Amino acid sequence: MRIFMPFVFALLFLGWLVYRLIIQKDLKANRNDLYTGLFFIVVWVVLYSWLWAS
């Protein structure tokens, strides 16, 4: 079950991104949150690829 948590969080982040882009239209005001979320997604991808390769 824990293996799916990053995917769930990535889907939640994408939902937030779509909400900010289409409904609120204030993504530029939330640029810090966007960069923080993308950073954590990249870190998760690197960790998963490193752990699954070994």
Phi, psi and omega in degrees: 000324181294334183292337181271348183301316178298326179292321178296316179295323177295320177295320176298319178296318177296323175297317177297319180297315179296319178300314181291326181285315190265314187272305183280326182055042179227038182295327179296328178287339181249033182297325178299316179295322179297313181294321179296315179297316178296322178299313181293325177295319179296319178297317178297319180296318180295316180295316180295318180293325178291318181288324181283338180285333182269000000 
